[in-house]
Every structure is written in C-alpha cells, then in structure tokens.
Amino acid sequence: MSKILVAYFSASGVTARAAQNLAQAVGADLYEIKPAVPYTTADLNWNDKHSRSSVEMNDKNSRPELKDHDAPVGGHNTIFLGFPIWWYTAPAIIHTFLEAYDFSGKDIVLFATSGGSGLGRTAKELAGSCPSANIKNGKLLNGSLSEKELRQWAESLI
C-alpha cells in the first residue's frame, strides 16, 4: 500500500480527472468521496438559491451524508484531498469526510478545480473538521500539468 492517498470529491468529473492524474504521477492510492445521494444537475445549479448545493453551502453546519466510510486513511501518511471550489471554498461534503476519520498526525494537501476562484481560506475553514491534522493549501489543478510537473509539485509538499 502506498503511503500517499489521493481522496477526492467530484460532482461533474473534472476533479476526478485531476485526482486520477495526480495519483498516477505520484504512485498513490485513489479514493472517491461519494455522497449517499448523488448530486443531479439541478442540485448543482448555483443560480438557484433553493438548489441542494446552494442550501448546503449557505448552512455552515450542513454535513451531507457519505455513501460509505471505507476510505483507507489509516495506512497513509499524506492525503491529497481534492474537490471543486463551490462558493469560494470546499463543498460541505468535504467537512463530512474530514469529520468521519481520524487524521491525527497526517499531512493533508488540498487541491481543487475551479472555474474562477482559488483556494483562498479553504485550509483554515477546513481545519476545524480535523484539528489534529496538518492541512496545507496546495493548488488548483485545472489545466493539464504533465505527469512530471504533478510529481514535482507533489514531492515539494511531502
């Protein structure tokens, strides 16, 4: 088993591709964070203040249920955690994931995909969901970095 885990949530497939490329570049294990109830296109309509994602993101206590609790966190020292940026931060399900496992002493490196905003204060906002971990803002992986560039970036953080 690899000492590195790439765990990710992807609503549309964009973050999934970035996570798969990163895992391949660094020889990491890969785990998809899935909601118990998958998001539909209507759920992701950020123009609708009543859409599921809008309601979740407006409620700081929202914790969408996970489909499973099988992430192999225990055997890994470093976790690259990926997600799309929603409303300038991580989706609420990322808090659910972080609160579902023991990340004591682990390094968590964030990466994201976004149509317009960066990671901003995301690491600070997620820290309360896993206070015994070392969370680091990584970078946006929107483009097509080469395998070598991904490996060099990841190795500079671990």
DSSP file with accessible surface (Angstrom, degrees, kcal/mol):
  #  RESIDUE AA STRUCTURE BP1 BP2  ACC     N-H-->O    O-->H-N    N-H-->O    O-->H-N    TCO  KAPPA ALPHA  PHI   PSI    X-CA   Y-CA   Z-CA
    1    1 A M              0   0  163      0, 0.0     2,-0.1     0, 0.0    27,-0.0   0.000 360.0 360.0 360.0 137.0    0.0    0.0    0.0
    2    2 A S        -     0   0   26      2,-0.1    26,-0.1     1,-0.1    25,-0.1  -0.367 360.0-135.8 -68.1 150.5    1.2    3.5   -0.9
    3    3 A K  S    S+     0   0  132     73,-0.1    75,-1.8    74,-0.1    74,-1.8   0.498  89.3  73.0 -82.5  -6.1    1.9    5.9    1.9
    4    4 A I  E     -a   78   0A  23     23,-0.2    25,-2.4    72,-0.2     2,-0.4  -0.935  63.5-169.0-113.9 134.8    0.1    8.6   -0.2
    5    5 A L  E     -ab  79  29A   0     73,-2.4    75,-3.1    -2,-0.4     2,-0.7  -0.976  11.1-156.8-120.5 133.7   -3.7    8.7   -0.7
    6    6 A V  E     -ab  80  30A   0     23,-3.0    25,-2.6    -2,-0.4     2,-0.4  -0.957  20.1-180.0-106.2 109.8   -5.5   10.9   -3.2
    7    7 A A  E     +ab  81  31A   0     73,-2.8    75,-2.7    -2,-0.7     2,-0.3  -0.926   8.5 171.2-109.7 138.2   -9.0   11.3   -1.9
    8    8 A Y  E     -ab  82  32A  12     23,-2.1    25,-4.0    -2,-0.4     2,-0.4  -0.991  31.6-148.5-149.5 153.5  -11.4   13.4   -4.0
    9    9 A F        +     0   0    3     73,-2.1     2,-0.4    -2,-0.3    25,-0.1  -0.988  22.9 179.1-116.7 132.1  -15.0   14.5   -4.4
   10   10 A S        -     0   0   15     23,-0.5    -2,-0.0    -2,-0.4    73,-0.0  -0.978  17.5-178.5-138.0 122.7  -16.1   15.2   -8.0
   11   11 A A  S    S+     0   0   34     -2,-0.4    -1,-0.1     1,-0.1    33,-0.1   0.778  90.1  17.8 -88.6 -28.0  -19.6   16.3   -8.9
   12   12 A S  S    S-     0   0   94     29,-0.0    -1,-0.1     0, 0.0    -2,-0.0   0.429 108.9 -99.6-125.8  -2.7  -19.0   16.5  -12.7
   13   13 A G  S  > S+     0   0   21      4,-0.0     4,-1.9     0, 0.0     5,-0.2   0.172  96.3 102.7 104.5 -17.3  -15.9   14.5  -13.4
   14   14 A V  H  > S+     0   0   61      2,-0.2     4,-1.8     1,-0.2     5,-0.1   0.956  86.8  41.6 -65.9 -49.9  -13.4   17.4  -13.7
   15   15 A T  H  > S+     0   0    2      1,-0.2     4,-2.8     2,-0.2     5,-0.2   0.869 109.8  60.4 -67.3 -32.6  -11.9   16.9  -10.2
   16   16 A A  H  > S+     0   0   13      1,-0.2     4,-2.6     2,-0.2    -1,-0.2   0.926 104.9  48.2 -59.8 -44.0  -11.9   13.1  -10.8
   17   17 A R  H  X S+     0   0  140     -4,-1.9     4,-2.3     2,-0.2    -1,-0.2   0.923 112.1  48.8 -63.8 -42.5   -9.6   13.5  -13.8
   18   18 A A  H  X S+     0   0   11     -4,-1.8     4,-2.4     1,-0.2    -2,-0.2   0.925 112.8  48.4 -62.2 -43.0   -7.3   15.8  -11.9
   19   19 A A  H  X S+     0   0    0     -4,-2.8     4,-2.9     2,-0.2     5,-0.2   0.909 110.6  50.2 -64.8 -42.7   -7.2   13.3   -9.0
   20   20 A Q  H  X S+     0   0   90     -4,-2.6     4,-2.3    -5,-0.2    -1,-0.2   0.919 111.6  48.4 -62.9 -42.5   -6.5   10.3  -11.3
   21   21 A N  H  X S+     0   0   85     -4,-2.3     4,-2.3    -5,-0.2    -2,-0.2   0.914 113.1  47.8 -64.4 -41.7   -3.7   12.1  -13.0
   22   22 A L  H  X S+     0   0    0     -4,-2.4     4,-2.0     2,-0.2     6,-0.2   0.938 111.0  50.2 -64.7 -46.4   -2.2   13.1   -9.6
   23   23 A A  H  X>S+     0   0    8     -4,-2.9     5,-2.2     1,-0.2     4,-1.0   0.909 112.4  47.4 -59.9 -42.1   -2.5    9.6   -8.2
   24   24 A Q  H  <5S+     0   0  133     -4,-2.3     3,-0.5    -5,-0.2    -1,-0.2   0.923 110.0  53.3 -64.8 -41.4   -0.8    8.1  -11.3
   25   25 A A  H  <5S+     0   0    5     -4,-2.3    -1,-0.2     1,-0.2    -2,-0.2   0.843 120.6  30.6 -64.4 -34.5    2.0   10.7  -11.2
   26   26 A V  H  <5S-     0   0   26     -4,-2.0    -1,-0.2    -5,-0.1    -2,-0.2   0.375 106.9-115.7-108.6   3.7    2.9   10.0   -7.5
   27   27 A G  T  <5 +     0   0   54     -4,-1.0   -23,-0.2    -3,-0.5    -3,-0.2   0.883  62.1 156.9  66.7  37.4    2.0    6.3   -7.3
   28   28 A A      < -     0   0   15     -5,-2.2   -23,-0.2    -6,-0.2    -1,-0.2  -0.551  47.7-107.1 -95.1 159.5   -0.7    7.0   -4.8
   29   29 A D  E     -b    5   0A  53    -25,-2.4   -23,-3.0    -2,-0.2     2,-0.4  -0.514  37.1-138.1 -75.1 155.0   -3.8    5.0   -3.8
   30   30 A L  E     +b    6   0A  77    -25,-0.2     2,-0.4    -2,-0.2   -23,-0.2  -0.953  22.6 177.0-125.0 135.5   -7.0    6.6   -5.1
   31   31 A Y  E     -b    7   0A  26    -25,-2.6   -23,-2.1    -2,-0.4     2,-0.5  -0.986  18.4-145.6-140.0 128.7  -10.3    7.0   -3.2
   32   32 A E  E     -b    8   0A  69     -2,-0.4     2,-0.7   -25,-0.2   -23,-0.2  -0.820  12.2-141.6 -95.8 126.1  -13.5    8.7   -4.4
   33   33 A I        -     0   0    1    -25,-4.0   -23,-0.5    -2,-0.5    60,-0.0  -0.766  27.8-171.5 -83.0 116.4  -15.6   10.5   -1.8
   34   34 A K        -     0   0   76     -2,-0.7    33,-3.4    34,-0.1    34,-0.5  -0.935  19.9-128.0-117.4 136.7  -19.2    9.8   -2.8
   35   35 A P  B     -E   66   0B  15      0, 0.0    31,-0.3     0, 0.0    30,-0.1  -0.464  22.3-122.8 -75.2 151.1  -22.4   11.3   -1.3
   36   36 A A  S    S+     0   0   39     29,-2.9    30,-0.1     1,-0.2    -2,-0.0   0.884 110.1  38.2 -59.4 -37.2  -25.1    9.0   -0.2
   37   37 A V  S    S-     0   0   93     28,-0.4    -1,-0.2    -3,-0.0    30,-0.0  -0.958  98.0-129.2-115.4 111.6  -27.4   10.8   -2.6
   38   38 A P        -     0   0   96      0, 0.0     2,-0.3     0, 0.0   -27,-0.1  -0.209  25.5-108.2 -59.2 150.4  -25.6   11.7   -5.8
   39   39 A Y        -     0   0   27      4,-0.0     2,-0.2     3,-0.0     3,-0.0  -0.632  30.8-151.9 -80.5 135.9  -25.9   15.3   -7.0
   40   40 A T     >  -     0   0   75     -2,-0.3     4,-1.2     1,-0.1    -1,-0.0  -0.529  32.8-101.7 -95.3 171.9  -28.0   16.0  -10.0
   41   41 A T  T >4 S+     0   0  130      1,-0.2     3,-0.6     2,-0.2     4,-0.2   0.915 126.1  51.7 -59.9 -41.3  -27.6   18.8  -12.5
   42   42 A A  G >4 S+     0   0   67      1,-0.2     3,-1.4     2,-0.2    -1,-0.2   0.883 104.6  56.9 -63.7 -37.1  -30.4   20.7  -10.8
   43   43 A D  G 34 S+     0   0   34      1,-0.3    10,-2.6     8,-0.2    11,-0.4   0.789 107.0  49.9 -61.8 -29.2  -28.7   20.2   -7.4
   44   44 A L  G << S+     0   0   47     -4,-1.2     2,-1.4    -3,-0.6    -1,-0.3   0.345  75.1 122.2 -94.4   6.1  -25.6   21.9   -8.7
   45   45 A N    X   -     0   0   66     -3,-1.4     3,-1.8    -4,-0.2     6,-0.3  -0.544  38.2-175.7 -74.8  95.7  -27.4   25.0  -10.1
   46   46 A W  T 3  S+     0   0  174     -2,-1.4    -1,-0.2     1,-0.3    -4,-0.0   0.658  79.0  66.5 -70.2 -12.6  -25.7   27.8   -8.2
   47   47 A N  T 3  S+     0   0  119      1,-0.1     2,-0.7    -3,-0.1    -1,-0.3   0.630  89.6  74.2 -79.0 -14.0  -28.1   30.3   -9.8
   48   48 A D    X   -     0   0   64     -3,-1.8     3,-2.1    -6,-0.1     6,-0.3  -0.891  68.5-159.9-103.1 110.2  -30.9   28.7   -7.9
   49   49 A K  T 3  S+     0   0  153     -2,-0.7    -1,-0.1     1,-0.3    -3,-0.1   0.643  93.3  53.8 -66.6  -9.6  -30.8   29.7   -4.2
   50   50 A H  T 3  S+     0   0  137      4,-0.1    -1,-0.3    -5,-0.1    -4,-0.1   0.395  81.6 116.2-102.6   1.0  -33.0   26.7   -3.4
   51   51 A S  S <> S-     0   0    6     -3,-2.1     4,-2.7    -6,-0.3     5,-0.2  -0.305  79.7-110.6 -67.6 156.0  -30.8   24.1   -5.2
   52   52 A R  H  > S+     0   0   53      1,-0.2     4,-2.7     2,-0.2     5,-0.2   0.916 117.4  47.6 -54.6 -47.3  -29.3   21.4   -3.0
   53   53 A S  H  > S+     0   0    1    -10,-2.6     4,-2.5     1,-0.2    -1,-0.2   0.908 112.3  49.8 -66.2 -37.8  -25.7   22.8   -3.3
   54   54 A S  H  > S+     0   0    3    -11,-0.4     4,-1.6    -6,-0.3    -2,-0.2   0.933 112.1  47.5 -64.9 -44.1  -26.8   26.3   -2.6
   55   55 A V  H  X S+     0   0   77     -4,-2.7     4,-0.7     1,-0.2    -2,-0.2   0.935 113.9  47.8 -63.0 -45.4  -28.7   25.3    0.5
   56   56 A E  H >< S+     0   0   19     -4,-2.7     3,-0.9    -5,-0.2     6,-0.4   0.920 112.4  48.3 -61.4 -44.3  -25.8   23.2    1.8
   57   57 A M  H 3< S+     0   0   14     -4,-2.5    -1,-0.2     1,-0.3    -2,-0.2   0.763 108.5  54.0 -73.1 -23.1  -23.2   25.9    1.2
   58   58 A N  H 3< S+     0   0  119     -4,-1.6     2,-0.7    -5,-0.2    -1,-0.3   0.583 100.2  68.4 -84.0  -9.8  -25.4   28.5    2.9
   59   59 A D    X<  -     0   0   78     -3,-0.9     3,-2.3    -4,-0.7    -1,-0.1  -0.900  66.8-164.0-112.5 102.5  -25.6   26.4    6.0
   60   60 A K  T 3  S+     0   0  152     -2,-0.7    -1,-0.1     1,-0.3    -4,-0.1   0.678  90.9  55.0 -61.5 -16.0  -22.2   26.1    7.7
   61   61 A N  T 3  S+     0   0  135     -3,-0.1    -1,-0.3     2,-0.0     2,-0.2   0.409  78.4 124.1 -96.4   2.1  -23.5   23.1    9.7
   62   62 A S    <   +     0   0   20     -3,-2.3    34,-0.1    -6,-0.4    33,-0.1  -0.425  33.0 176.7 -66.0 131.7  -24.5   21.2    6.7
   63   63 A R        -     0   0   85     -2,-0.2    30,-0.1    32,-0.1     3,-0.1  -0.742  18.5-150.1-137.2  85.9  -22.9   17.7    6.5
   64   64 A P        -     0   0   12      0, 0.0     2,-0.1     0, 0.0    32,-0.1  -0.301  31.0-103.8 -56.8 139.9  -24.1   15.7    3.5
   65   65 A E        -     0   0  142      1,-0.1   -29,-2.9   -30,-0.1   -28,-0.4  -0.374  30.6-125.0 -69.8 142.1  -24.1   12.0    4.3
   66   66 A L  B     -E   35   0B   6    -31,-0.3    -1,-0.1   -30,-0.1     3,-0.1  -0.602   8.7-133.3 -83.4 149.1  -21.3    9.9    2.8
   67   67 A K  S    S-     0   0  133    -33,-3.4     2,-0.3    -2,-0.2    -1,-0.1   0.857  86.6  -4.5 -67.6 -36.9  -22.1    6.8    0.7
   68   68 A D        -     0   0   41    -34,-0.5   -34,-0.1    -3,-0.0    -1,-0.1  -0.914  52.5-136.7-147.8 173.2  -19.6    4.7    2.6
   69   69 A H        +     0   0  113     -2,-0.3    -2,-0.0     1,-0.1    -3,-0.0  -0.301  67.7 114.5-127.4  46.5  -16.9    5.0    5.3
   70   70 A D        +     0   0  121      2,-0.1    -1,-0.1     3,-0.0     0, 0.0   0.210  29.5 138.1-105.4  11.7  -14.3    2.8    3.6
   71   71 A A        -     0   0   10      1,-0.1     2,-1.9    -3,-0.1     3,-0.4  -0.411  55.9-132.3 -62.4 131.3  -11.6    5.4    2.9
   72   72 A P    >   +     0   0   48      0, 0.0     3,-0.5     0, 0.0    -1,-0.1  -0.264  56.6 140.6 -81.9  55.5   -8.2    3.8    3.6
   73   73 A V  G >   +     0   0    4     -2,-1.9     3,-2.0     1,-0.2   -68,-0.1   0.892  56.0  67.5 -66.0 -40.5   -7.0    6.7    5.7
   74   74 A G  G 3  S+     0   0   69     -3,-0.4    -1,-0.2     1,-0.3    -3,-0.0   0.802  97.7  50.8 -55.6 -34.4   -5.2    4.7    8.4
   75   75 A G  G <  S+     0   0   36     -3,-0.5     2,-0.4     2,-0.0    -1,-0.3   0.290  98.8  81.2 -89.9  11.9   -2.4    3.4    6.2
   76   76 A H    <   -     0   0    0     -3,-2.0   -72,-0.2     1,-0.1   -73,-0.1  -0.956  50.4-169.3-126.0 139.9   -1.4    6.7    4.7
   77   77 A N  S    S+     0   0   89    -74,-1.8    30,-2.2    -2,-0.4     2,-0.4   0.770  82.6  39.7 -90.0 -33.3    0.8    9.5    6.0
   78   78 A T  E     -ac   4 107A  13    -75,-1.8   -73,-2.4    28,-0.2     2,-0.5  -0.978  65.2-168.9-123.4 132.2   -0.1   12.0    3.3
   79   79 A I  E     -ac   5 108A   0     28,-3.0    30,-2.8    -2,-0.4     2,-0.6  -0.982  10.4-156.1-122.4 119.8   -3.5   12.7    1.9
   80   80 A F  E     -ac   6 109A   0    -75,-3.1   -73,-2.8    -2,-0.5     2,-0.6  -0.882  19.6-160.7 -88.1 121.4   -4.0   14.8   -1.2
   81   81 A L  E     -ac   7 110A   1     28,-2.7    30,-2.3    -2,-0.6     2,-0.3  -0.929   9.7-172.9-114.7 116.2   -7.6   16.0   -0.8
   82   82 A G  E     +ac   8 111A   0    -75,-2.7   -73,-2.1    -2,-0.6    30,-0.2  -0.816  14.7 143.8-116.0 151.7   -9.4   17.3   -4.0
   83   83 A F  E     - c   0 112A   0     28,-1.1    30,-1.4    -2,-0.3     2,-0.2  -0.972  48.6 -91.8-167.9 161.2  -12.7   18.9   -4.7
   84   84 A P  E     - c   0 113A  16      0, 0.0     2,-0.5     0, 0.0    30,-0.2  -0.584  47.0-110.1 -78.7 148.9  -14.3   21.5   -6.9
   85   85 A I        -     0   0   17     28,-2.5     2,-0.5    -2,-0.2    30,-0.3  -0.731  37.6-174.4 -79.7 124.7  -14.4   25.0   -5.4
   86   86 A W  B >  S-F   89   0C  27      3,-3.1     3,-1.5    -2,-0.5    28,-0.0  -0.992  70.1 -12.4-119.5 125.7  -18.0   25.9   -4.5
   87   87 A W  T 3  S-     0   0   86     -2,-0.5    -1,-0.2     1,-0.3     3,-0.1   0.907 129.7 -54.1  52.7  43.7  -18.8   29.4   -3.3
   88   88 A Y  T 3  S+     0   0  175      1,-0.2    33,-0.3    -3,-0.1    -1,-0.3   0.608 126.7  55.0  69.9  17.5  -15.1   30.2   -2.9
   89   89 A T  B <  S-F   86   0C   9     -3,-1.5    -3,-3.1    31,-0.1    -1,-0.2  -0.881  96.2 -58.0-157.4-173.0  -14.4   27.1   -0.6
   90   90 A A        -     0   0    2     -2,-0.3    -5,-0.1    -5,-0.2     5,-0.1  -0.494  60.3 -99.9 -76.7 146.8  -14.7   23.3   -0.3
   91   91 A P    >>  -     0   0    0      0, 0.0     3,-1.9     0, 0.0     4,-0.7  -0.262  35.5-108.3 -61.2 154.1  -18.1   21.7   -0.7
   92   92 A A  H >> S+     0   0    7      1,-0.3     4,-1.6     2,-0.2     3,-0.8   0.813 115.0  69.3 -56.5 -31.1  -19.8   20.8    2.6
   93   93 A I  H 3> S+     0   0    0      1,-0.3     4,-2.5     2,-0.2    -1,-0.3   0.784  89.3  64.0 -63.5 -22.1  -19.2   17.1    2.0
   94   94 A I  H <> S+     0   0    0     -3,-1.9     4,-2.6     2,-0.2    -1,-0.3   0.907 101.2  50.0 -68.3 -37.7  -15.5   17.7    2.5
   95   95 A H  H <X S+     0   0   29     -3,-0.8     4,-2.3    -4,-0.7    -2,-0.2   0.928 109.2  52.5 -62.0 -43.9  -16.3   18.6    6.1
   96   96 A T  H  X S+     0   0   19     -4,-1.6     4,-1.0     1,-0.2    -2,-0.2   0.936 110.8  47.3 -56.2 -47.6  -18.3   15.4    6.4
   97   97 A F  H >X S+     0   0    0     -4,-2.5     3,-0.8     1,-0.2     4,-0.6   0.938 112.1  48.5 -60.9 -48.5  -15.3   13.4    5.1
   98   98 A L  H >< S+     0   0    2     -4,-2.6     3,-0.6     1,-0.2    -1,-0.2   0.845 112.5  48.8 -64.1 -33.0  -12.8   15.0    7.4
   99   99 A E  H 3< S+     0   0   94     -4,-2.3    -1,-0.2     1,-0.2    -2,-0.2   0.651 102.5  64.2 -81.2 -12.3  -15.0   14.5   10.4
  100  100 A A  H << S+     0   0   39     -4,-1.0     2,-0.3    -3,-0.8    -1,-0.2   0.605 103.9  44.0 -87.2 -11.9  -15.6   10.8    9.6
  101  101 A Y  S << S-     0   0   42     -3,-0.6     2,-0.8    -4,-0.6   -32,-0.0  -0.870  82.8-108.4-132.2 164.2  -12.0    9.7   10.0
  102  102 A D        +     0   0  112     -2,-0.3    -3,-0.1     1,-0.1    28,-0.1  -0.831  33.3 171.3 -95.2 110.7   -9.0   10.1   12.4
  103  103 A F    >   +     0   0    2     -2,-0.8     3,-2.4    -5,-0.2    31,-0.2   0.097  18.4 157.2-104.7  21.0   -6.4   12.3   10.6
  104  104 A S  T 3  S-     0   0   65      1,-0.3    29,-0.2    29,-0.1     3,-0.1  -0.219  73.5  -2.7 -53.4 125.5   -4.2   12.7   13.7
  105  105 A G  T 3  S+     0   0   73     27,-2.7    -1,-0.3     1,-0.2     2,-0.2   0.487 102.8 129.6  73.7   4.9   -0.6   13.5   12.7
  106  106 A K    <   -     0   0   26     -3,-2.4    28,-2.8    26,-0.2     2,-0.5  -0.602  57.7-127.2 -93.9 151.2   -1.4   13.3    8.9
  107  107 A D  E     -cd  78 134A  48    -30,-2.2   -28,-3.0    -2,-0.2     2,-0.5  -0.866  22.4-166.0 -93.6 126.9   -0.5   15.8    6.3
  108  108 A I  E     -cd  79 135A   0     26,-2.9    28,-3.0    -2,-0.5     2,-0.6  -0.973   0.9-167.2-116.0 118.7   -3.5   16.8    4.2
  109  109 A V  E     -cd  80 136A   0    -30,-2.8   -28,-2.7    -2,-0.5     2,-0.3  -0.933  14.3-142.5-108.6 121.6   -2.6   18.7    1.0
  110  110 A L  E     +cd  81 137A   0     26,-3.1    29,-0.7    -2,-0.6    28,-0.7  -0.594  22.7 172.2 -85.0 142.3   -5.6   20.4   -0.7
  111  111 A F  E     +cd  82 139A   0    -30,-2.3   -28,-1.1    -2,-0.3     2,-0.3  -0.969   8.9 177.6-140.3 155.0   -6.1   20.6   -4.4
  112  112 A A  E     -cd  83 140A   0     27,-1.5    29,-3.2    -2,-0.3     2,-0.4  -0.950  27.1-132.3-149.5 167.4   -9.1   21.8   -6.3
  113  113 A T  E     +c   84   0A   7    -30,-1.4   -28,-2.5    -2,-0.3     2,-0.3  -0.943  33.2 170.2-121.2 146.6  -10.6   22.6   -9.6
  114  114 A S        -     0   0   19     -2,-0.4   -28,-0.1   -30,-0.2     5,-0.0  -0.982  40.0-143.3-158.7 146.3  -12.4   25.9  -10.2
  115  115 A G  S    S-     0   0   92     -2,-0.3     3,-0.1   -30,-0.3    -1,-0.1   0.530  97.9 -16.6 -85.4  -8.3  -14.0   27.9  -12.9
  116  116 A G  S    S+     0   0   78      1,-0.4     2,-0.3   -31,-0.1    -2,-0.1   0.487 112.9  69.6-167.2 -24.0  -12.8   31.2  -11.4
  117  117 A S        -     0   0   27    -32,-0.1    -1,-0.4     1,-0.1   -32,-0.1  -0.803  59.7-133.9-115.1 159.6  -11.7   31.3   -7.8
  118  118 A G        -     0   0   37     -2,-0.3    -1,-0.1    -3,-0.1    -5,-0.1  -0.114  41.3 -84.0 -92.7-167.0   -8.7   29.9   -5.9
  119  119 A L    >   +     0   0   14      1,-0.2     3,-2.6    19,-0.1     4,-0.1   0.745  64.3 164.0 -74.3 -24.9   -8.3   28.0   -2.7
  120  120 A G  T 3  S-     0   0   60      1,-0.3     3,-0.4     2,-0.1    -1,-0.2  -0.114  70.9 -12.9  49.0-124.0   -8.4   31.2   -0.6
  121  121 A R  T 3> S+     0   0  151    -33,-0.3     4,-2.5     1,-0.2    -1,-0.3   0.136  98.6 119.1 -95.5  19.4   -9.1   30.5    3.1
  122  122 A T  H <> S+     0   0    0     -3,-2.6     4,-2.2     1,-0.2     5,-0.2   0.895  71.7  52.0 -57.8 -44.5  -10.2   26.9    2.4
  123  123 A A  H  > S+     0   0   15     -3,-0.4     4,-1.4     1,-0.2    -1,-0.2   0.933 112.3  46.5 -59.1 -44.6   -7.4   25.3    4.6
  124  124 A K  H  > S+     0   0  142      1,-0.2     4,-0.5     2,-0.2    -1,-0.2   0.906 112.1  50.9 -64.6 -40.3   -8.3   27.5    7.5
  125  125 A E  H  < S+     0   0   76     -4,-2.5     3,-0.3     1,-0.2    -1,-0.2   0.835 113.6  44.7 -67.5 -31.6  -12.0   26.8    7.1
  126  126 A L  H >X S+     0   0    0     -4,-2.2     3,-1.9    -5,-0.2     4,-0.5   0.683  90.7  85.5 -85.3 -18.6  -11.5   23.0    7.0
  127  127 A A  H >< S+     0   0   42     -4,-1.4     3,-1.3     1,-0.3     6,-0.2   0.843  82.3  59.7 -55.7 -35.9   -9.0   22.9    9.9
  128  128 A G  T 3< S+     0   0   67     -4,-0.5    -1,-0.3    -3,-0.3    -2,-0.1   0.745  98.5  59.5 -66.8 -20.1  -11.8   22.7   12.5
  129  129 A S  T <4 S+     0   0   10     -3,-1.9    -1,-0.3     1,-0.2    -2,-0.2   0.610 124.5  17.1 -84.4 -12.7  -13.1   19.5   10.9
  130  130 A C  S X< S+     0   0    6     -3,-1.3     3,-1.9    -4,-0.5    -1,-0.2  -0.386  71.6 170.1-153.6  70.4   -9.8   17.7   11.6
  131  131 A P  T 3  S+     0   0  113      0, 0.0    -3,-0.1     0, 0.0     4,-0.1   0.672  74.1  59.0 -63.7 -18.5   -7.8   19.7   14.2
  132  132 A S  T 3  S+     0   0   60      2,-0.1   -27,-2.7    -5,-0.0     2,-0.2   0.362  93.8  82.8 -95.2   9.9   -5.1   17.1   14.7
  133  133 A A  S <  S-     0   0   19     -3,-1.9     2,-0.8    -6,-0.2   -26,-0.2  -0.678  80.6-120.9-106.9 163.2   -4.0   17.1   11.1
  134  134 A N  E     -d  107   0A  80    -28,-2.8   -26,-2.9    -2,-0.2     2,-0.4  -0.893  33.3-165.5-103.0 101.8   -1.7   19.4    9.2
  135  135 A I  E     -d  108   0A  27     -2,-0.8     2,-0.4   -28,-0.2   -26,-0.2  -0.789   6.6-175.3 -95.1 132.8   -3.7   21.0    6.4
  136  136 A K  E     -d  109   0A  61    -28,-3.0   -26,-3.1    -2,-0.4     2,-0.3  -0.979  27.4-122.8-125.9 136.6   -1.9   22.8    3.6
  137  137 A N  E     +d  110   0A  64     -2,-0.4   -26,-0.1   -28,-0.2   -28,-0.0  -0.607  34.9 178.4 -69.4 132.5   -3.3   24.7    0.7
  138  138 A G  E     -     0   0A  23    -28,-0.7     2,-0.3    -2,-0.3   -27,-0.2   0.522  31.4 -82.4 -99.5-105.6   -2.0   23.1   -2.5
  139  139 A K  E     -d  111   0A  79    -29,-0.7   -27,-1.5   -21,-0.1     2,-0.4  -0.971  35.2 -84.1-159.9 169.3   -3.1   24.4   -5.8
  140  140 A L  E     -d  112   0A  55     -2,-0.3   -27,-0.2   -29,-0.2     3,-0.2  -0.657  28.9-163.4 -79.2 134.8   -5.7   24.5   -8.5
  141  141 A L        +     0   0    9    -29,-3.2    -1,-0.1    -2,-0.4   -28,-0.1  -0.440  45.0 128.7-114.7  55.2   -5.3   21.6  -10.9
  142  142 A N        +     0   0   80     -2,-0.1    -1,-0.1     2,-0.1   -29,-0.1   0.874  60.0  56.7 -75.9 -40.8   -7.5   23.0  -13.7
  143  143 A G  S    S-     0   0   61     -3,-0.2     2,-0.9     1,-0.1     0, 0.0   0.013  98.8 -88.7 -84.7-169.1   -5.1   22.6  -16.5
  144  144 A S        -     0   0  117      0, 0.0     2,-0.2     0, 0.0    -1,-0.1  -0.711  46.4-176.2-107.1  80.6   -3.2   19.7  -17.9
  145  145 A L        -     0   0   56     -2,-0.9    -4,-0.0     1,-0.1     2,-0.0  -0.513  31.5-109.5 -69.1 145.6    0.0   19.6  -16.0
  146  146 A S     >  -     0   0   55     -2,-0.2     4,-2.7     1,-0.1     5,-0.2  -0.274  26.6-108.0 -69.8 163.4    2.3   16.9  -17.2
  147  147 A E  H  > S+     0   0   86      1,-0.2     4,-2.6     2,-0.2     5,-0.2   0.910 122.4  52.0 -59.2 -40.0    3.0   13.8  -15.1
  148  148 A K  H  > S+     0   0  130      2,-0.2     4,-2.7     1,-0.2    -1,-0.2   0.919 109.5  48.4 -63.9 -43.4    6.4   15.2  -14.3
  149  149 A E  H  > S+     0   0   96      2,-0.2     4,-2.4     1,-0.2    -2,-0.2   0.913 112.4  49.0 -65.0 -41.2    5.1   18.6  -13.2
  150  150 A L  H  X S+     0   0    9     -4,-2.7     4,-2.7     2,-0.2     5,-0.2   0.927 112.3  48.5 -61.9 -45.0    2.5   16.9  -11.0
  151  151 A R  H  X S+     0   0   81     -4,-2.6     4,-2.9    -5,-0.2     5,-0.2   0.934 112.1  48.3 -62.0 -45.6    5.1   14.7   -9.4
  152  152 A Q  H  X S+     0   0  107     -4,-2.7     4,-1.5     2,-0.2    -1,-0.2   0.915 113.3  47.7 -63.0 -42.6    7.5   17.6   -8.8
  153  153 A W  H  X S+     0   0   35     -4,-2.4     4,-0.5    -5,-0.2     3,-0.3   0.955 114.8  45.3 -62.2 -49.4    4.7   19.7   -7.2
  154  154 A A  H >X S+     0   0    0     -4,-2.7     3,-1.6     1,-0.2     4,-0.7   0.921 111.6  51.7 -62.7 -44.1    3.5   16.8   -5.0
  155  155 A E  H 3< S+     0   0  111     -4,-2.9     3,-0.4     1,-0.3    -1,-0.2   0.802 101.6  61.6 -66.2 -25.6    7.0   15.9   -3.9
  156  156 A S  H 3< S+     0   0   88     -4,-1.5    -1,-0.3    -3,-0.3    -2,-0.2   0.682 108.5  44.5 -72.3 -15.0    7.7   19.5   -3.0
  157  157 A L  H <<        0   0   39     -3,-1.6    -1,-0.2    -4,-0.5    -2,-0.2   0.503 360.0 360.0-105.8 -10.1    4.9   19.3   -0.4
  158  158 A I     <        0   0   88     -4,-0.7   -80,-0.0    -3,-0.4     0, 0.0  -0.698 360.0 360.0-115.9 360.0    5.6   15.9    1.2
